[in-house]
Amino acid sequence: MKSTNELTHYAGFDWAKDHHEVVMVDRSGKIVAAFRFDHSVGGWEQFRQQIKPYAALGVAVETRSGAAVEELLRSDCTVFPVQPRAAARYRERKAPSGVKDDQLDAWALADALRLDGHTWRALGPEDPLIQELRLLCRDEVSLIEQRTALVNQLRAALGEYYDAALQAFDDWTLPAAWALIVQFPTPAALSAAGKRKWEQFLHVHKLWRSETAPKRLELFARAGDWKRNEAVTRAKSRLAVSLARLLQTLEHQLEDYRTAIEVLFAKHPDHDLFGSLPGAGRKLAPRLLSEVGADRARFNTPQSLQCLAGTAPVSFQSGQIHRVMMRHSCNAHLRHAVHLWADCSRAVCGWAQAYYQAQREKGKSHACALRCLGQRWLDVLWKMWQMRATYDSELHARNQQKHGSWVIQILTAPKPQTV
């Protein structure tokens, strides 16, 4: 990997699923090569032969991950990822008329690297453990989203014919809810089962609670009172059982994912650091580690990490107009993890709840207050990460007192007397 000062040629790489377009320019901006090759073993061998005469080659590409980037990193060239929005602006610089084609996109990236590359950060080889952990965590989130979609479909199907089952559970992500549909697919089947089987079901699935069991038993007893169209019941019960079984299978896969994530997370040197974050827990700590990574040089300041996570606002100023807006150009996976972490931290960290509540009293929405809290947490995390230190609540409280934090003043203020 070479610095931009050492580069003699610059390539723009416009990638696609089945082929890629490459345009190369020299230091003067003259196009020295332009070609297309297939995304195949032979195609990549052709690419390596084409770039062999250019020993100090930098390549700009509109992504930072994927099969194309991995091949580029193996091709003895320095890779510079470009954000899609920035790539669009570079294209407009070359073609203000709005014309677009793959070769133009590649040329725009190549010339942008030649002119502006001195401010860009090259993409280096990544820690395989972090890479695998990130992919597992992101795929786990995708599976959870699929589970949510299946749950919504299941509830919609039950709404057509099975009100007793819908009312029996508030949380339909519980495996016990799906088991009820598999064991008693229709209101008639539930009614015919009788009280003894109902009680057995509640005990087997650890649902027997003195405050909820009588209500559920009453719902089960009245399941057959509302007579529905038999054709609808037969059709929708088949769909409901299919969805419930899919959810059961998906839950087993999620458990396997969580086990694999925990094993990888435990192997990483920063395991204790991220595991000590209040509220992160066994699910969010690995996600935070996988997105932040282990390269301390990547984030020189806490602001760079906050911008990547989307908690830092965007300022817009033009003449008399000055607005502050939410940042949309960021790592969406890290933003989501920080949002959940900030929310969970309120239950276990006094200053986090006080800070959140103060933001709410200023009129900010729940999401905005969590972004503000996430901004504060990332400041703490960055310092911990750079020092390779675990979270110390007493040290943090002393630092708040030392710097006169208004949050600590809220926590230590005397509470009003009640009559």
Secondary structure, DSSP 8 states (H G I E B T S, - for coil): ---GGG--EEEEEEE-SSEEEEEEEETT--EEEEEEEESSHHHHHHHHHHHTT-SSEEEEES-SSSHHHHHHHTTTSEEEE--HHHHHHHHHHH-TT----HHHHHHHHHHHHHHHGGGS--B----HHHHHHHHHHHHHHHHHHHHHHHHHHHHHHHHTT-HHHHHH-S-TTSHHHHHHHHHS-SHHHHHHH-HHHHHHHHHHTT---TTTHHHHHHHHHTTTSS---HHHHHHHHHHHHHHHHHHHHHHHHHHHHHHHHHHHHHHSTTHHHHHTSTTTHHHHHHHHHHHH-S-GGG-SSHHHHHHHHT-S-EEEEETTEEEEE---SS-HHHHHHHHHHHHHHTTT-HHHHHHHHHHHHTT--HHHHHHHHHHHHHHHHHHHHHHT----HHHHHHHHHHTT-HHHHHHHS------
